[in-house]
Amino acid sequence: MAGIDSAVAAPAHTAAPRDVIPAPPGALIQDRLAGWVSDLTTLHELVERLSRTGSPDAALDELLRAGAALVGARRGLVVLEPADGLGPVTTVGLGLSPSDLGHLETVPRHASAHGRLLLDGAGSNSGVAEPDLFADPATDPRQREVAGRLGYGASYAVPLRTDAAMDTTPPRSGQLGVAVWLYDEPAEPAARRRHLVGLYARHAAAHLTRLLELDRARAHAAALTDELRPGRLPRIPGVRLAARRLTDPHTGSGTGPRTGTDTHGHRRGRGYGHGGDWYDALPLPEGALSLSVGSVSGSGPGALAATARLRAALRAYAVMEGEDPVAVLSDLELLLRLTEPTRTATALFAYAEPGPRKIVLAGAGHAPPLLVGDRRTEYVETTLSAPLGMVSGWQAPSVELWPASGETLLLYTDGLLHRTGAPMDRAFARLRTAAASVPSSARSDPGDVADHVLRTLFPEGRRQETGAPGVPGEEDGDIVLLAARFD
């Protein structure tokens, strides 16, 4: 790394020998200019590395490592306490164990440099040095005790602040927290090192602010997405239901989405996906049931809002005319053209009567469902049809099927096929093979069927994105899988 090298100690100041001829002023200026260029190059490289971090945790780790190199220290910690509530209060250490961090947290805030910077949220952006904790009579006894236990003799702290926050209307505090580095022996960084780490800390604070705001937006969107999904799959005599939803990792948080499972085996993804995929299961009069999956074009909050509106409308149409899936999708297509003229959607809607095990379904540009049982594993032959919003006056014939006792109908979104990374014909073949390999012992539970399909399509050894083992998420697109087993 150009410029600062923490592994090289600063030379001691000594008197120049008398026979040394002083360098001409021009050479001194050239040397100083070369040093500035080297320092700026170092700072640029460190800021570039920081900008490539995609999560607050990764950014904090990079901040600590880079700052340690800039100030010539070996250990350090960051205390993150956003003044405007952007994120949780957290402490991250470099070369410090959790117990070491616990000891440091026992030092009164008024007694340590970084503690005073945290208390002074509106203070300056200057760093604070404590060059010799044991020689300074003002050192707090508890701080001296902790320093002796952890083996450090000096510290240097810089605030993490964003001045841009003060320009907002209304103004908000730009205080994010404090970074502090610990020296094994009495020491303090030279003015050159202080200047560089101060500049770096300002870049780090701005980057952290963006990451924290993005995390907060993702959390809000994930909470909204959860609210828009069925809170609990219905209990209908003659049929058992399970749903799985995996979010796209490229739009999720740095840590990846997590899942929870309710009493009906309904696993709900917690990441922030595209927001354009939905599934639903709605009980209808006379013991009937509607099943639906779909995808809305686009991503982000707009797609999420459109998905919510379409899913709510689909429920209303299902109650009024669910026994005619073609009429349901025709009404949905009209609504989409009137309210979302720039969007398209695919959908699959099924009207099921669990008693006689009869299903009537229609699809609009959507992948066909898959019927899984002991005697057959085959796709339901749906008719070719355009996605909703592509043509005026959408129409397509419906299809009837009669699942046998113990068979499971799998409805899914296209993300399940796309995430395999294979061409569509091979993706369909892989999905059918995965479903056909479900063990007989697992076919009695629709949740086990869904999990086996996902594990088989996305084997272990690739990145996992849910609580179900072996489910990756390297390719784009959300996955929705709705399983209905008929008794």
N, C-alpha and C positions, 0 to 999 in steps of 0.2 A: 504494500500500500504506500503510495507516495506521501511525502510530507511527514506527518506525525507517526512515530513508531513507539508504542508504549514499552517495547522490550529494551529500548536503549535509554539509559539514564542520562539526564542532562549533565553536561560537564560542569565541574566546579569553576568558580571565577578565580583566576590567578593573574598576577601581575605579568605583563609582557616583558620578555628579556630586553635588556637595554640595546642589544645589537640588532634587534628586529626593526626593519624599516617599515613605518606605517604605510598601509595601503593607500593608494590615491583615492580621493573622494568618489570618483567615478566608479571604481571597483566596488566600493562599499555600497553604493546605490544599486549596482547591478546585483550584488549578492542579496541585498534586501529584497529587491524586486523578484529575484528567483525564489526566495523563500515565500513571498506572498503567493506567487503563482503555484508553488508546490502545495501550500496550505489550501488554496481554493480548489485545486484539483482533488485533494483528499476530501474536502468537504463535499464536493460534487459527487464523488464516488459513494460516499456514505449516504448522502441524501437519496441517490438513485437506488441503493440497496433498500433503504427504508421504504421508498415509494412502492417497491414491489411486494411488500407485505400486505396481506389481504384481510387480516383480523387484528383486533386490538392486542391480543396476547402475543402474536408474532411481532407486531410493531414494538411492543414494550421490550421484548427480548432483544431485538435489534438495537433499540435505543440504548439499552444498558451496555451491550458489547461495544458499540461504536463510541459511546461516551467514555467508557473505560480506556479505550485506546487514545482518545483525544486528551484526556487529563492525566494519563499515565498511572491509572489505578488498576487494581486487580479484582476488587469486589464492588458491589453496589446494589442499590434497590430503587424501585420506583413506587411511590405511593400515589395512587390514582384516586382523586376525590373531585370529580367534576362539580363545579359550583352550581351549574344549572340543571343538575340531575340527568345528564346525558347517559350515564352508565353507573354500574355498581361501584362501591368503594372496594378497592383491591390493592394488594401489595405484591410485587413481583421482585424476586431477588436474583442476583448474579453472584455465584460462588458462595451463596448463603443457604443453609438448610431451613426448613420450616421452623425449627426450634430457634435458630438464630434470628429469624424475622420476628418470632414471638418475643424474644428478649428485647430487640430494638423497639418494639411497640410499647414496651413498659417505660421507656424514657419519656418524661413529661414533655409535651410539645414545646413549651416555652424554653426548655433547656437545650434543645438541639437546633442546629441551623435549618434543617429541612422542616422541622416542626414549626419554627417561627415563620417560615415561608408559607406553610399551609394556613396558619392562622391569619397571615396578612394577605388575604385574597386580592386586595387592590393594590398591593405593593409594586415595587419596581421589578424589572426583568433581570436584575443583576444577580450573579451567583454569590454565595456566602461561603467563606472558607473558615474552617476551624483547624489551623495548622499544627497545633500541639495540644491535644486534649488534656494530657497529664501535667503539663507545665502551666496551663492557664488556670489561675486561681478561681476564675468565674465558672469553671466547669461544674455542672451539677453532679452531686455524689452518685446518683443513680446512673447517669451517663458514663461517668468514670468507671463504675463497676461493670457495666455492660461492655464498654470498650476493652477493659482488661480481660473479661471472659471470652470475648470474640477475637481478641488479638489485633485490634486496629488502634492507631494513634492519631489519626487526623481524618478529616472529611471535607468534601466540597459538594455543595448542593446548588442546583439551579431550578428555578421555577419553570413549570410547563404552562405557558400562557399564550393566548391568541389575542392579539390586539384588534383583529378584525371584528371580534365579538362586541367591542365597545362602539362600533360604528352602526350597529343594528338599531332598529326602532321597534320597541323600546330597547335601550342598551341592556346587555346581559353580561354577566361576569365571564371573562375569558379564562378563568383559573381552572386548570385540569388537575394539577397535582404537582409533585416535586420529584426530581431525580437526584439521587445523592450517591457519591462514590467514596469508598473507604480506602485509606492508605494504611499499610502495615506499620509504617514508621512515621514520625512527624514530617509533614510535607505539605506543599500546596502548589497548585499549577501556576506556571508563569502567565504573564499577561497575554501572551500569544495564544496559549492553550485555552485560557478563559474566554477569549474572544471567539475562538472557533467553536467551543462547546456551547457557548451562548447562542451563536447563529444556528447551530445544529438543533438545539433544543426548541427554537422557534419553529423550524421546519417540522420537527417531530410533533409539536403540539398541534399544528395545523393538520397534519396527516392523521393524528389520533382523533381529532375532532370529527373529521370526515368519516372515519371508520366507526366511531361511536354513534354518530347520527344515522349511518347506514344500518348498524345493528338495531338501533331503536326502531327505524322504519320497518325493518324485516320482522321484528317482534310484533309490532302493531299489525302488520299485514298477516302474519301467521295467526294471530289471535282472531282477526276478522275472518280469515279463511276457515278456521275451525268453527266459528259461529255460523258460517254459511253452509256447513256440511250437516248431514243428518246427525243429530246429537245422540241418537240411539236407534239402531236398526229394529224394525218392528218384529213382534212375535205373531206369526200367522200359523194356525194349525195346518200341518201338511207340508211346510217348507221351512228350511233353516237357512239363515243368511250370514254372510261374512264379507267384509270389505277390507281392502288394503290400498293405501295410497302412499306412494313414494315421490318425494319432491325432487326437482332438478337441482343437483349440487351446485351448478354454476350460478344459480340465483339464490342459494341458501347462504347461511352464515358460515363464518370461518370454521366453526366446529362441526357443521353438518347437522341436518335435521334429526330429531329424535321422534319416537313414537310412543303412544300409550294405548292400552287395550282396555275396553270396557267389558261389562258382564256379558255382552253379546258377541265377543270376539271381534269387535269393530276397532281396527287399529287406525289411528289418525296421525298422519304426518304432521310434524311441528315445524318443518322448514318453510321458507317462503318460496314457493314454486312459481310457475308462470301465472297461476290463478285462473287459467282458462279451462281447466278440466273439472268435471263434476260427475257425481254418481248420486243416485237416489233410490229409495225403496219406500213406497207409500201404500198403506192399507186402504182398500177401497170397499164400497158397499158389497154386501153379500159374500164376504170372505175372500174377495179377489185382492190382487196385489199388482201394483205397477213397479216395474224395474226400468231404470234408465241410466245411461252413461252418455257423455258428450264432451266435446272440446270446442272452445271458442277461439278464433284466431286472435293473435296479439299476445302481449304480456304486460305485466305490471298492474297498477291499480285500475286502469281502464278496463282491462280484460276481466279483472276480478269483479268489478261492478256489473259488467255485462253478463258474466256467468251467473251472478246472483239474481239478476232480473229474469234471465231465461229459465233458470231452475225454478223460481217462484211461479212463473207463468206456466211452465210445464206441469207443475203440481195442480194448478187450477184446471188446466185442460184435461188432466188425467181424471180428476173428480167428475168433471162434466161429461166427458166422452171417451173415457179410457178404454172402453171395449173396442174402440175403432182407432188403432194406433196411427193409421194414415191421416185421419182427421186431426189427431193431436199434433202430429208433426207439421201438417199443413198450416194449422193455426200458429204454431211456433215460427214457421218460416215467414208468415205475414208480419208477425210482431217484430221479428228480427229486421226485416226490410224497412219497417216504419220507424223503429227506434234506434237501430244500429246499422245504418245504410252502408257503412264502410267495413263492416265485419262479416265474416262467414262463420259457419259452425257445422260440425258433424254431430249426429245424434243417433242413438238407438233406443227405441221405446218398446217395451213388452208389457202386455196385459196377461197376467197369469191367473189361472183358477186352480189352486192347489188340490182341491177335492178330486176333480176328474183328471188332474195333471195335464191341463190344456194351456198352451201358450200361443198368443197371437202377437206378432212383432213386426215392426217396420224400421228400416234404417235409412238415414240420409247421409250418404257418403262415408259411412262408418264401417269399421272392420266387423266381419260377421262374428257372432258369438260361437262358443265352442261347447259342445255337449260331451260330458265325460262320464263314463259308466263302466261296469264290468264287461259288457259285451261290445261296446263301441266307444270310440273317441273320434268325433267328426265335427266339422264345421256345419253350421246351419246355413243352408243355401238361401241367402237373401238375394233379392233382385238388385241389379245395378241402379244406383240413384245418385244424383248430384248432392253436394253439401247444401245446407240451408243458406239462402242469401245469394246463391250463384245464378239461379234461374227464377223467373217470375212464374208463380202458380205451380209450386213444387207438387209433384205427385209420384207415387211409387206403390206397387201392390204390396199388400201385407203377406206374411207367411205364417202358417200354422205348424206347430210341432207338438208332439205328445211324448214327453220324457217318461222313461220307465221308472219304476220305483227304485230309489237309490242313486239315480243319475243327478249330476250337478251341471248346471248351466253357468258358464263363465262369460261375463260381459267385461270388456276392457277398453281402454283408450289406445290410440295409436302409439303413444309413448312406449308401451310395452314392447312393440315390434321395433320401433326405431332404436331403442336403447341396446338392442342386441348387436347393433353395428353391422348387421347382415343385410343383403338385398331383401326386398319384401317377400319374394317367393320363398327364400330360405328362412326368413324370420317366421313366416307362417308354418313352415315345416318343423322348425325347432320348437315352436309353441305347441304344436300338436304332439310331437314326440315327448315333450316334457309332461304334458297332461296324461298321455297314455302310460307313462311310467309311474304314476301315483300308486303306491302300494295299496293293496286291498284293505289293510288295517287303517289306512288314513282316509279312505273314501267316505266314511260315515260322517266326517266333520268337514264342512265347507271351508273353514279356516285352515285346516290341515292341507286340503287340496290346493288352496291358493298359495300357502307357504311352500309346498313342495314344488309347484310350478315355478315360483320365483327363484328358489334355491337352485333348481336345475338349469334354468335359463342363465342365471348369473352365479356361477360356482364360486366357492371360497377361493381366496387368494387375490380377489379384486376388491376394490374399495367398497366398504359396506356403508349403506345410507339409512338403514332402519334398524329397529330392534330385532327383526328377523335375521338369522344368521345367513351370511353369504349373499346379501342383496346389495349389488353395487350401484353406482350412479355416475359413471364416467361420461355417458353420452347425454346429449341434450334431451329435454322433454320430461314431463311428469308421467307417472304411471298410476292408473286407477284400475283396480281389479275388483269386480263384484261377483260373488259366488252365491248361487241359490241351489240348495240340494232339496230335491223333492222326495218325500217319504213314500 
